[in-house]
């Protein structure tokens, strides 16, 4: 919270919940170094264990799930199409 990347929001109809919500500054931070570090960690922990066929299957299944839920965004996932 000190950097202003996250704010706390509490729904007016449920005082027991508190949501951490990224600010625009927080979203920018996640797109920069944070995103690169995250992708590298995922690659180290998961994709290094998979061969090319496994990765292709994972991309195909992931896309099918995202499309089925109306969440597929061609611009966002363009790299996975390579």
PDB file of N, CA, C and O in Angstrom:
ATOM      1  N   UNK A   1       0.812  -1.187   0.000  1.00  0.00           N
ATOM      2  CA  UNK A   1       0.000   0.000   0.000  1.00  0.00           C
ATOM      3  C   UNK A   1       0.862   1.260   0.000  1.00  0.00           C
ATOM      4  O   UNK A   1       0.414   2.316  -0.448  1.00  0.00           O
ATOM      5  N   UNK A   2       2.064   1.160   0.486  1.00  0.00           N
ATOM      6  CA  UNK A   2       2.930   2.337   0.568  1.00  0.00           C
ATOM      7  C   UNK A   2       3.232   2.923  -0.801  1.00  0.00           C
ATOM      8  O   UNK A   2       3.373   4.140  -0.926  1.00  0.00           O
ATOM      9  N   UNK A   3       3.335   2.096  -1.821  1.00  0.00           N
ATOM     10  CA  UNK A   3       3.658   2.579  -3.161  1.00  0.00           C
ATOM     11  C   UNK A   3       2.423   3.063  -3.915  1.00  0.00           C
ATOM     12  O   UNK A   3       2.551   3.672  -4.976  1.00  0.00           O
ATOM     13  N   UNK A   4       1.249   2.805  -3.391  1.00  0.00           N
ATOM     14  CA  UNK A   4       0.031   3.228  -4.055  1.00  0.00           C
ATOM     15  C   UNK A   4      -0.408   2.313  -5.179  1.00  0.00           C
ATOM     16  O   UNK A   4      -1.174   2.731  -6.048  1.00  0.00           O
ATOM     17  N   UNK A   5       0.057   1.078  -5.182  1.00  0.00           N
ATOM     18  CA  UNK A   5      -0.286   0.138  -6.238  1.00  0.00           C
ATOM     19  C   UNK A   5      -1.589  -0.592  -5.961  1.00  0.00           C
ATOM     20  O   UNK A   5      -2.209  -1.133  -6.876  1.00  0.00           O
ATOM     21  N   UNK A   6      -2.008  -0.608  -4.696  1.00  0.00           N
ATOM     22  CA  UNK A   6      -3.195  -1.355  -4.298  1.00  0.00           C
ATOM     23  C   UNK A   6      -4.048  -0.493  -3.378  1.00  0.00           C
ATOM     24  O   UNK A   6      -3.534   0.253  -2.544  1.00  0.00           O
ATOM     25  N   UNK A   7      -5.351  -0.611  -3.546  1.00  0.00           N
ATOM     26  CA  UNK A   7      -6.267   0.027  -2.605  1.00  0.00           C
ATOM     27  C   UNK A   7      -7.149  -1.053  -1.993  1.00  0.00           C
ATOM     28  O   UNK A   7      -7.306  -2.138  -2.554  1.00  0.00           O
ATOM     29  N   UNK A   8      -7.705  -0.748  -0.864  1.00  0.00           N
ATOM     30  CA  UNK A   8      -8.641  -1.665  -0.204  1.00  0.00           C
ATOM     31  C   UNK A   8     -10.050  -1.191  -0.498  1.00  0.00           C
ATOM     32  O   UNK A   8     -10.364  -0.011  -0.344  1.00  0.00           O
ATOM     33  N   UNK A   9     -10.895  -2.114  -0.920  1.00  0.00           N
ATOM     34  CA  UNK A   9     -12.283  -1.786  -1.177  1.00  0.00           C
ATOM     35  C   UNK A   9     -13.168  -2.774  -0.432  1.00  0.00           C
ATOM     36  O   UNK A   9     -12.906  -3.976  -0.407  1.00  0.00           O
ATOM     37  N   UNK A  10     -14.204  -2.245   0.164  1.00  0.00           N
ATOM     38  CA  UNK A  10     -15.129  -3.072   0.926  1.00  0.00           C
ATOM     39  C   UNK A  10     -16.529  -2.900   0.331  1.00  0.00           C
ATOM     40  O   UNK A  10     -17.040  -1.783   0.256  1.00  0.00           O
ATOM     41  N   UNK A  11     -17.144  -4.005  -0.088  1.00  0.00           N
ATOM     42  CA  UNK A  11     -18.491  -3.891  -0.640  1.00  0.00           C
ATOM     43  C   UNK A  11     -19.457  -3.353   0.420  1.00  0.00           C
ATOM     44  O   UNK A  11     -19.414  -3.797   1.568  1.00  0.00           O
ATOM     45  N   UNK A  12     -20.311  -2.421   0.063  1.00  0.00           N
ATOM     46  CA  UNK A  12     -21.223  -1.846   1.049  1.00  0.00           C
ATOM     47  C   UNK A  12     -22.229  -2.856   1.600  1.00  0.00           C
ATOM     48  O   UNK A  12     -22.765  -2.672   2.692  1.00  0.00           O
ATOM     49  N   UNK A  13     -22.482  -3.925   0.838  1.00  0.00           N
ATOM     50  CA  UNK A  13     -23.466  -4.912   1.280  1.00  0.00           C
ATOM     51  C   UNK A  13     -22.863  -6.080   2.057  1.00  0.00           C
ATOM     52  O   UNK A  13     -23.592  -6.971   2.492  1.00  0.00           O
ATOM     53  N   UNK A  14     -21.521  -6.087   2.240  1.00  0.00           N
ATOM     54  CA  UNK A  14     -20.889  -7.176   2.984  1.00  0.00           C
ATOM     55  C   UNK A  14     -19.635  -6.642   3.673  1.00  0.00           C
ATOM     56  O   UNK A  14     -18.559  -6.604   3.075  1.00  0.00           O
ATOM     57  N   UNK A  15     -19.776  -6.241   4.899  1.00  0.00           N
ATOM     58  CA  UNK A  15     -18.666  -5.644   5.660  1.00  0.00           C
ATOM     59  C   UNK A  15     -17.602  -6.652   6.049  1.00  0.00           C
ATOM     60  O   UNK A  15     -16.545  -6.268   6.548  1.00  0.00           O
ATOM     61  N   UNK A  16     -17.859  -7.929   5.831  1.00  0.00           N
ATOM     62  CA  UNK A  16     -16.855  -8.950   6.173  1.00  0.00           C
ATOM     63  C   UNK A  16     -15.789  -9.085   5.093  1.00  0.00           C
ATOM     64  O   UNK A  16     -14.721  -9.641   5.346  1.00  0.00           O
ATOM     65  N   UNK A  17     -16.063  -8.587   3.901  1.00  0.00           N
ATOM     66  CA  UNK A  17     -15.117  -8.710   2.793  1.00  0.00           C
ATOM     67  C   UNK A  17     -14.280  -7.449   2.621  1.00  0.00           C
ATOM     68  O   UNK A  17     -14.754  -6.330   2.815  1.00  0.00           O
ATOM     69  N   UNK A  18     -13.041  -7.662   2.256  1.00  0.00           N
ATOM     70  CA  UNK A  18     -12.166  -6.564   1.855  1.00  0.00           C
ATOM     71  C   UNK A  18     -11.423  -7.045   0.619  1.00  0.00           C
ATOM     72  O   UNK A  18     -10.786  -8.098   0.638  1.00  0.00           O
ATOM     73  N   UNK A  19     -11.508  -6.273  -0.451  1.00  0.00           N
ATOM     74  CA  UNK A  19     -10.838  -6.620  -1.701  1.00  0.00           C
ATOM     75  C   UNK A  19      -9.602  -5.761  -1.874  1.00  0.00           C
ATOM     76  O   UNK A  19      -9.627  -4.559  -1.612  1.00  0.00           O
ATOM     77  N   UNK A  20      -8.527  -6.381  -2.314  1.00  0.00           N
ATOM     78  CA  UNK A  20      -7.332  -5.640  -2.721  1.00  0.00           C
ATOM     79  C   UNK A  20      -7.481  -5.389  -4.214  1.00  0.00           C
ATOM     80  O   UNK A  20      -7.616  -6.331  -4.995  1.00  0.00           O
ATOM     81  N   UNK A  21      -7.455  -4.123  -4.611  1.00  0.00           N
ATOM     82  CA  UNK A  21      -7.685  -3.746  -6.004  1.00  0.00           C
ATOM     83  C   UNK A  21      -6.473  -2.970  -6.512  1.00  0.00           C
ATOM     84  O   UNK A  21      -6.010  -2.026  -5.871  1.00  0.00           O
ATOM     85  N   UNK A  22      -5.967  -3.385  -7.676  1.00  0.00           N
ATOM     86  CA  UNK A  22      -4.832  -2.679  -8.277  1.00  0.00           C
ATOM     87  C   UNK A  22      -5.253  -1.289  -8.737  1.00  0.00           C
ATOM     88  O   UNK A  22      -6.311  -1.113  -9.341  1.00  0.00           O
ATOM     89  N   UNK A  23      -4.418  -0.318  -8.447  1.00  0.00           N
ATOM     90  CA  UNK A  23      -4.611   1.024  -8.985  1.00  0.00           C
ATOM     91  C   UNK A  23      -4.015   1.050 -10.385  1.00  0.00           C
ATOM     92  O   UNK A  23      -3.414   0.066 -10.815  1.00  0.00           O
ATOM     93  N   UNK A  24      -4.170   2.148 -11.096  1.00  0.00           N
ATOM     94  CA  UNK A  24      -3.562   2.238 -12.429  1.00  0.00           C
ATOM     95  C   UNK A  24      -2.041   2.140 -12.321  1.00  0.00           C
ATOM     96  O   UNK A  24      -1.392   1.569 -13.198  1.00  0.00           O
ATOM     97  N   UNK A  25      -1.473   2.694 -11.249  1.00  0.00           N
ATOM     98  CA  UNK A  25      -0.025   2.570 -11.032  1.00  0.00           C
ATOM     99  C   UNK A  25       0.361   1.108 -10.780  1.00  0.00           C
ATOM    100  O   UNK A  25       1.408   0.652 -11.239  1.00  0.00           O
ATOM    101  N   UNK A  26      -0.476   0.389 -10.061  1.00  0.00           N
ATOM    102  CA  UNK A  26      -0.228  -1.021  -9.802  1.00  0.00           C
ATOM    103  C   UNK A  26      -0.287  -1.855 -11.065  1.00  0.00           C
ATOM    104  O   UNK A  26       0.515  -2.768 -11.257  1.00  0.00           O
ATOM    105  N   UNK A  27      -1.249  -1.534 -11.932  1.00  0.00           N
ATOM    106  CA  UNK A  27      -1.351  -2.245 -13.209  1.00  0.00           C
ATOM    107  C   UNK A  27      -0.120  -1.990 -14.066  1.00  0.00           C
ATOM    108  O   UNK A  27       0.389  -2.907 -14.712  1.00  0.00           O
ATOM    109  N   UNK A  28       0.359  -0.757 -14.076  1.00  0.00           N
ATOM    110  CA  UNK A  28       1.576  -0.437 -14.832  1.00  0.00           C
ATOM    111  C   UNK A  28       2.771  -1.221 -14.298  1.00  0.00           C
ATOM    112  O   UNK A  28       3.577  -1.736 -15.073  1.00  0.00           O
ATOM    113  N   UNK A  29       2.884  -1.312 -12.985  1.00  0.00           N
ATOM    114  CA  UNK A  29       3.989  -2.052 -12.376  1.00  0.00           C
ATOM    115  C   UNK A  29       3.929  -3.523 -12.755  1.00  0.00           C
ATOM    116  O   UNK A  29       4.964  -4.146 -12.993  1.00  0.00           O
ATOM    117  N   UNK A  30       2.736  -4.077 -12.813  1.00  0.00           N
ATOM    118  CA  UNK A  30       2.573  -5.490 -13.168  1.00  0.00           C
ATOM    119  C   UNK A  30       2.928  -5.762 -14.622  1.00  0.00           C
ATOM    120  O   UNK A  30       3.304  -6.881 -14.969  1.00  0.00           O
ATOM    121  N   UNK A  31       2.814  -4.763 -15.464  1.00  0.00           N
ATOM    122  CA  UNK A  31       3.147  -4.930 -16.872  1.00  0.00           C
ATOM    123  C   UNK A  31       4.648  -4.859 -17.110  1.00  0.00           C
ATOM    124  O   UNK A  31       5.124  -5.341 -18.138  1.00  0.00           O
ATOM    125  N   UNK A  32       5.386  -4.289 -16.217  1.00  0.00           N
ATOM    126  CA  UNK A  32       6.822  -4.106 -16.406  1.00  0.00           C
ATOM    127  C   UNK A  32       7.626  -5.257 -15.845  1.00  0.00           C
ATOM    128  O   UNK A  32       7.455  -6.405 -16.255  1.00  0.00           O
ATOM    129  N   UNK A  33       8.492  -4.950 -14.917  1.00  0.00           N
ATOM    130  CA  UNK A  33       9.403  -5.924 -14.319  1.00  0.00           C
ATOM    131  C   UNK A  33       8.663  -7.094 -13.689  1.00  0.00           C
ATOM    132  O   UNK A  33       9.081  -8.244 -13.828  1.00  0.00           O
ATOM    133  N   UNK A  34       7.582  -6.810 -13.008  1.00  0.00           N
ATOM    134  CA  UNK A  34       6.824  -7.870 -12.337  1.00  0.00           C
ATOM    135  C   UNK A  34       6.381  -8.933 -13.327  1.00  0.00           C
ATOM    136  O   UNK A  34       6.500 -10.126 -13.051  1.00  0.00           O
ATOM    137  N   UNK A  35       5.871  -8.512 -14.475  1.00  0.00           N
ATOM    138  CA  UNK A  35       5.401  -9.465 -15.485  1.00  0.00           C
ATOM    139  C   UNK A  35       6.562 -10.312 -16.015  1.00  0.00           C
ATOM    140  O   UNK A  35       6.417 -11.521 -16.201  1.00  0.00           O
ATOM    141  N   UNK A  36       7.698  -9.685 -16.255  1.00  0.00           N
ATOM    142  CA  UNK A  36       8.860 -10.442 -16.756  1.00  0.00           C
ATOM    143  C   UNK A  36       9.326 -11.470 -15.722  1.00  0.00           C
ATOM    144  O   UNK A  36       9.627 -12.611 -16.072  1.00  0.00           O
ATOM    145  N   UNK A  37       9.385 -11.069 -14.455  1.00  0.00           N
ATOM    146  CA  UNK A  37       9.816 -11.986 -13.393  1.00  0.00           C
ATOM    147  C   UNK A  37       8.823 -13.129 -13.253  1.00  0.00           C
ATOM    148  O   UNK A  37       9.224 -14.282 -13.094  1.00  0.00           O
ATOM    149  N   UNK A  38       7.530 -12.822 -13.310  1.00  0.00           N
ATOM    150  CA  UNK A  38       6.489 -13.848 -13.201  1.00  0.00           C
ATOM    151  C   UNK A  38       6.605 -14.856 -14.342  1.00  0.00           C
ATOM    152  O   UNK A  38       6.589 -16.066 -14.112  1.00  0.00           O
ATOM    153  N   UNK A  39       6.722 -14.352 -15.579  1.00  0.00           N
ATOM    154  CA  UNK A  39       6.828 -15.261 -16.725  1.00  0.00           C
ATOM    155  C   UNK A  39       8.069 -16.147 -16.622  1.00  0.00           C
ATOM    156  O   UNK A  39       8.015 -17.330 -16.960  1.00  0.00           O
ATOM    157  N   UNK A  40       9.177 -15.587 -16.162  1.00  0.00           N
ATOM    158  CA  UNK A  40      10.404 -16.379 -16.003  1.00  0.00           C
ATOM    159  C   UNK A  40      10.219 -17.460 -14.946  1.00  0.00           C
ATOM    160  O   UNK A  40      10.683 -18.587 -15.122  1.00  0.00           O
ATOM    161  N   UNK A  41       9.547 -17.123 -13.853  1.00  0.00           N
ATOM    162  CA  UNK A  41       9.311 -18.108 -12.788  1.00  0.00           C
ATOM    163  C   UNK A  41       8.408 -19.232 -13.276  1.00  0.00           C
ATOM    164  O   UNK A  41       8.657 -20.400 -12.979  1.00  0.00           O
ATOM    165  N   UNK A  42       7.363 -18.890 -14.022  1.00  0.00           N
ATOM    166  CA  UNK A  42       6.474 -19.917 -14.568  1.00  0.00           C
ATOM    167  C   UNK A  42       7.240 -20.813 -15.530  1.00  0.00           C
ATOM    168  O   UNK A  42       7.095 -22.035 -15.505  1.00  0.00           O
ATOM    169  N   UNK A  43       8.048 -20.202 -16.369  1.00  0.00           N
ATOM    170  CA  UNK A  43       8.842 -20.991 -17.315  1.00  0.00           C
ATOM    171  C   UNK A  43       9.778 -21.940 -16.580  1.00  0.00           C
ATOM    172  O   UNK A  43       9.889 -23.110 -16.949  1.00  0.00           O
ATOM    173  N   UNK A  44      10.447 -21.452 -15.553  1.00  0.00           N
ATOM    174  CA  UNK A  44      11.373 -22.297 -14.791  1.00  0.00           C
ATOM    175  C   UNK A  44      10.654 -23.454 -14.111  1.00  0.00           C
ATOM    176  O   UNK A  44      11.145 -24.584 -14.119  1.00  0.00           O
ATOM    177  N   UNK A  45       9.506 -23.179 -13.529  1.00  0.00           N
ATOM    178  CA  UNK A  45       8.813 -24.190 -12.724  1.00  0.00           C
ATOM    179  C   UNK A  45       7.951 -25.146 -13.528  1.00  0.00           C
ATOM    180  O   UNK A  45       7.775 -26.295 -13.124  1.00  0.00           O
ATOM    181  N   UNK A  46       7.411 -24.705 -14.654  1.00  0.00           N
ATOM    182  CA  UNK A  46       6.441 -25.534 -15.364  1.00  0.00           C
ATOM    183  C   UNK A  46       6.848 -25.876 -16.784  1.00  0.00           C
ATOM    184  O   UNK A  46       6.988 -27.051 -17.121  1.00  0.00           O
ATOM    185  N   UNK A  47       7.040 -24.872 -17.615  1.00  0.00           N
ATOM    186  CA  UNK A  47       7.261 -25.172 -19.027  1.00  0.00           C
ATOM    187  C   UNK A  47       8.574 -25.889 -19.281  1.00  0.00           C
ATOM    188  O   UNK A  47       8.711 -26.570 -20.297  1.00  0.00           O
ATOM    189  N   UNK A  48       9.532 -25.756 -18.396  1.00  0.00           N
ATOM    190  CA  UNK A  48      10.790 -26.475 -18.588  1.00  0.00           C
ATOM    191  C   UNK A  48      10.597 -27.982 -18.448  1.00  0.00           C
ATOM    192  O   UNK A  48      11.453 -28.760 -18.869  1.00  0.00           O
ATOM    193  N   UNK A  49       9.485 -28.392 -17.861  1.00  0.00           N
ATOM    194  CA  UNK A  49       9.186 -29.803 -17.685  1.00  0.00           C
ATOM    195  C   UNK A  49       8.390 -30.387 -18.848  1.00  0.00           C
ATOM    196  O   UNK A  49       8.160 -31.595 -18.903  1.00  0.00           O
ATOM    197  N   UNK A  50       7.970 -29.528 -19.777  1.00  0.00           N
ATOM    198  CA  UNK A  50       7.108 -29.959 -20.870  1.00  0.00           C
ATOM    199  C   UNK A  50       7.849 -29.907 -22.195  1.00  0.00           C
ATOM    200  O   UNK A  50       8.687 -29.034 -22.421  1.00  0.00           O
ATOM    201  N   UNK A  51       7.526 -30.859 -23.071  1.00  0.00           N
ATOM    202  CA  UNK A  51       8.108 -30.816 -24.411  1.00  0.00           C
ATOM    203  C   UNK A  51       7.209 -29.966 -25.315  1.00  0.00           C
ATOM    204  O   UNK A  51       6.166 -29.484 -24.872  1.00  0.00           O
ATOM    205  N   UNK A  52       7.605 -29.783 -26.570  1.00  0.00           N
ATOM    206  CA  UNK A  52       6.862 -28.912 -27.484  1.00  0.00           C
ATOM    207  C   UNK A  52       5.429 -29.391 -27.703  1.00  0.00           C
ATOM    208  O   UNK A  52       4.511 -28.576 -27.796  1.00  0.00           O
ATOM    209  N   UNK A  53       5.234 -30.692 -27.785  1.00  0.00           N
ATOM    210  CA  UNK A  53       3.867 -31.212 -27.977  1.00  0.00           C
ATOM    211  C   UNK A  53       3.007 -30.918 -26.752  1.00  0.00           C
ATOM    212  O   UNK A  53       1.848 -30.526 -26.886  1.00  0.00           O
ATOM    213  N   UNK A  54       3.568 -31.104 -25.563  1.00  0.00           N
ATOM    214  CA  UNK A  54       2.836 -30.776 -24.333  1.00  0.00           C
ATOM    215  C   UNK A  54       2.427 -29.308 -24.315  1.00  0.00           C
ATOM    216  O   UNK A  54       1.289 -28.976 -23.982  1.00  0.00           O
ATOM    217  N   UNK A  55       3.365 -28.430 -24.677  1.00  0.00           N
ATOM    218  CA  UNK A  55       3.080 -26.992 -24.685  1.00  0.00           C
ATOM    219  C   UNK A  55       1.998 -26.650 -25.700  1.00  0.00           C
ATOM    220  O   UNK A  55       1.124 -25.830 -25.418  1.00  0.00           O
ATOM    221  N   UNK A  56       2.045 -27.267 -26.880  1.00  0.00           N
ATOM    222  CA  UNK A  56       1.017 -27.027 -27.899  1.00  0.00           C
ATOM    223  C   UNK A  56      -0.352 -27.479 -27.395  1.00  0.00           C
ATOM    224  O   UNK A  56      -1.351 -26.788 -27.593  1.00  0.00           O
ATOM    225  N   UNK A  57      -0.392 -28.638 -26.746  1.00  0.00           N
ATOM    226  CA  UNK A  57      -1.651 -29.137 -26.178  1.00  0.00           C
ATOM    227  C   UNK A  57      -2.175 -28.195 -25.097  1.00  0.00           C
ATOM    228  O   UNK A  57      -3.371 -27.914 -25.028  1.00  0.00           O
ATOM    229  N   UNK A  58      -1.269 -27.716 -24.262  1.00  0.00           N
ATOM    230  CA  UNK A  58      -1.655 -26.804 -23.188  1.00  0.00           C
ATOM    231  C   UNK A  58      -2.208 -25.497 -23.749  1.00  0.00           C
ATOM    232  O   UNK A  58      -3.204 -24.977 -23.247  1.00  0.00           O
ATOM    233  N   UNK A  59      -1.569 -24.970 -24.781  1.00  0.00           N
ATOM    234  CA  UNK A  59      -2.066 -23.746 -25.433  1.00  0.00           C
ATOM    235  C   UNK A  59      -3.452 -23.972 -26.034  1.00  0.00           C
ATOM    236  O   UNK A  59      -4.343 -23.135 -25.888  1.00  0.00           O
ATOM    237  N   UNK A  60      -3.626 -25.112 -26.713  1.00  0.00           N
ATOM    238  CA  UNK A  60      -4.901 -25.422 -27.360  1.00  0.00           C
ATOM    239  C   UNK A  60      -6.018 -25.544 -26.328  1.00  0.00           C
ATOM    240  O   UNK A  60      -7.102 -24.992 -26.513  1.00  0.00           O
ATOM    241  N   UNK A  61      -5.753 -26.260 -25.250  1.00  0.00           N
ATOM    242  CA  UNK A  61      -6.754 -26.446 -24.201  1.00  0.00           C
ATOM    243  C   UNK A  61      -7.048 -25.132 -23.487  1.00  0.00           C
ATOM    244  O   UNK A  61      -8.203 -24.813 -23.207  1.00  0.00           O
ATOM    245  N   UNK A  62      -5.996 -24.375 -23.198  1.00  0.00           N
ATOM    246  CA  UNK A  62      -6.185 -23.084 -22.536  1.00  0.00           C
ATOM    247  C   UNK A  62      -7.033 -22.150 -23.380  1.00  0.00           C
ATOM    248  O   UNK A  62      -7.919 -21.471 -22.863  1.00  0.00           O
ATOM    249  N   UNK A  63      -6.764 -22.115 -24.678  1.00  0.00           N
ATOM    250  CA  UNK A  63      -7.548 -21.254 -25.568  1.00  0.00           C
ATOM    251  C   UNK A  63      -9.003 -21.703 -25.593  1.00  0.00           C
ATOM    252  O   UNK A  63      -9.911 -20.875 -25.525  1.00  0.00           O
ATOM    253  N   UNK A  64      -9.227 -22.994 -25.689  1.00  0.00           N
ATOM    254  CA  UNK A  64     -10.595 -23.518 -25.724  1.00  0.00           C
ATOM    255  C   UNK A  64     -11.365 -23.110 -24.464  1.00  0.00           C
ATOM    256  O   UNK A  64     -12.528 -22.714 -24.540  1.00  0.00           O
ATOM    257  N   UNK A  65     -10.710 -23.211 -23.318  1.00  0.00           N
ATOM    258  CA  UNK A  65     -11.351 -22.814 -22.057  1.00  0.00           C
ATOM    259  C   UNK A  65     -11.629 -21.318 -22.013  1.00  0.00           C
ATOM    260  O   UNK A  65     -12.711 -20.893 -21.607  1.00  0.00           O
ATOM    261  N   UNK A  66     -10.646 -20.517 -22.433  1.00  0.00           N
ATOM    262  CA  UNK A  66     -10.816 -19.068 -22.429  1.00  0.00           C
ATOM    263  C   UNK A  66     -11.927 -18.649 -23.392  1.00  0.00           C
ATOM    264  O   UNK A  66     -12.757 -17.807 -23.047  1.00  0.00           O
ATOM    265  N   UNK A  67     -11.952 -19.224 -24.587  1.00  0.00           N
ATOM    266  CA  UNK A  67     -13.006 -18.896 -25.551  1.00  0.00           C
ATOM    267  C   UNK A  67     -14.376 -19.305 -25.024  1.00  0.00           C
ATOM    268  O   UNK A  67     -15.352 -18.571 -25.183  1.00  0.00           O
ATOM    269  N   UNK A  68     -14.446 -20.468 -24.401  1.00  0.00           N
ATOM    270  CA  UNK A  68     -15.706 -20.963 -23.864  1.00  0.00           C
ATOM    271  C   UNK A  68     -16.292 -20.072 -22.784  1.00  0.00           C
ATOM    272  O   UNK A  68     -17.502 -20.061 -22.563  1.00  0.00           O
ATOM    273  N   UNK A  69     -15.422 -19.324 -22.112  1.00  0.00           N
ATOM    274  CA  UNK A  69     -15.866 -18.417 -21.056  1.00  0.00           C
ATOM    275  C   UNK A  69     -15.851 -16.959 -21.507  1.00  0.00           C
ATOM    276  O   UNK A  69     -15.992 -16.042 -20.698  1.00  0.00           O
ATOM    277  N   UNK A  70     -15.674 -16.763 -22.832  1.00  0.00           N
ATOM    278  CA  UNK A  70     -15.688 -15.409 -23.373  1.00  0.00           C
ATOM    279  C   UNK A  70     -14.519 -14.549 -22.924  1.00  0.00           C
ATOM    280  O   UNK A  70     -14.634 -13.324 -22.876  1.00  0.00           O
ATOM    281  N   UNK A  71     -13.393 -15.176 -22.593  1.00  0.00           N
ATOM    282  CA  UNK A  71     -12.241 -14.441 -22.069  1.00  0.00           C
ATOM    283  C   UNK A  71     -11.056 -14.399 -23.030  1.00  0.00           C
ATOM    284  O   UNK A  71     -10.012 -13.843 -22.688  1.00  0.00           O
ATOM    285  N   UNK A  72     -11.194 -14.972 -24.220  1.00  0.00           N
ATOM    286  CA  UNK A  72     -10.078 -14.984 -25.156  1.00  0.00           C
ATOM    287  C   UNK A  72      -9.913 -13.594 -25.757  1.00  0.00           C
ATOM    288  O   UNK A  72     -10.878 -13.001 -26.239  1.00  0.00           O
ATOM    289  N   UNK A  73      -8.704 -13.086 -25.726  1.00  0.00           N
ATOM    290  CA  UNK A  73      -8.381 -11.771 -26.279  1.00  0.00           C
ATOM    291  C   UNK A  73      -7.179 -11.952 -27.195  1.00  0.00           C
ATOM    292  O   UNK A  73      -6.064 -12.188 -26.731  1.00  0.00           O
ATOM    293  N   UNK A  74      -7.413 -11.840 -28.489  1.00  0.00           N
ATOM    294  CA  UNK A  74      -6.365 -12.095 -29.479  1.00  0.00           C
ATOM    295  C   UNK A  74      -5.136 -11.237 -29.220  1.00  0.00           C
ATOM    296  O   UNK A  74      -4.013 -11.736 -29.286  1.00  0.00           O
ATOM    297  N   UNK A  75      -5.329  -9.961 -28.927  1.00  0.00           N
ATOM    298  CA  UNK A  75      -4.185  -9.073 -28.689  1.00  0.00           C
ATOM    299  C   UNK A  75      -3.389  -9.512 -27.466  1.00  0.00           C
ATOM    300  O   UNK A  75      -2.158  -9.540 -27.498  1.00  0.00           O
ATOM    301  N   UNK A  76      -4.082  -9.851 -26.404  1.00  0.00           N
ATOM    302  CA  UNK A  76      -3.401 -10.230 -25.163  1.00  0.00           C
ATOM    303  C   UNK A  76      -2.625 -11.532 -25.303  1.00  0.00           C
ATOM    304  O   UNK A  76      -1.538 -11.677 -24.743  1.00  0.00           O
ATOM    305  N   UNK A  77      -3.183 -12.476 -26.049  1.00  0.00           N
ATOM    306  CA  UNK A  77      -2.572 -13.796 -26.129  1.00  0.00           C
ATOM    307  C   UNK A  77      -1.881 -14.041 -27.456  1.00  0.00           C
ATOM    308  O   UNK A  77      -1.668 -15.195 -27.828  1.00  0.00           O
ATOM    309  N   UNK A  78      -1.532 -13.006 -28.170  1.00  0.00           N
ATOM    310  CA  UNK A  78      -0.928 -13.153 -29.499  1.00  0.00           C
ATOM    311  C   UNK A  78       0.345 -13.997 -29.463  1.00  0.00           C
ATOM    312  O   UNK A  78       0.580 -14.790 -30.375  1.00  0.00           O
ATOM    313  N   UNK A  79       1.160 -13.840 -28.437  1.00  0.00           N
ATOM    314  CA  UNK A  79       2.422 -14.593 -28.374  1.00  0.00           C
ATOM    315  C   UNK A  79       2.192 -16.090 -28.281  1.00  0.00           C
ATOM    316  O   UNK A  79       3.018 -16.866 -28.760  1.00  0.00           O
ATOM    317  N   UNK A  80       1.092 -16.515 -27.676  1.00  0.00           N
ATOM    318  CA  UNK A  80       0.853 -17.946 -27.539  1.00  0.00           C
ATOM    319  C   UNK A  80       0.464 -18.594 -28.874  1.00  0.00           C
ATOM    320  O   UNK A  80       0.415 -19.820 -28.979  1.00  0.00           O
ATOM    321  N   UNK A  81       0.191 -17.770 -29.888  1.00  0.00           N
ATOM    322  CA  UNK A  81      -0.167 -18.289 -31.193  1.00  0.00           C
ATOM    323  C   UNK A  81       1.046 -18.593 -32.057  1.00  0.00           C
ATOM    324  O   UNK A  81       0.913 -19.220 -33.109  1.00  0.00           O
ATOM    325  N   UNK A  82       2.216 -18.163 -31.634  1.00  0.00           N
ATOM    326  CA  UNK A  82       3.441 -18.357 -32.440  1.00  0.00           C
ATOM    327  C   UNK A  82       3.824 -19.797 -32.530  1.00  0.00           C
ATOM    328  O   UNK A  82       4.822 -20.132 -33.166  1.00  0.00           O
TER     329      UNK A  82
END
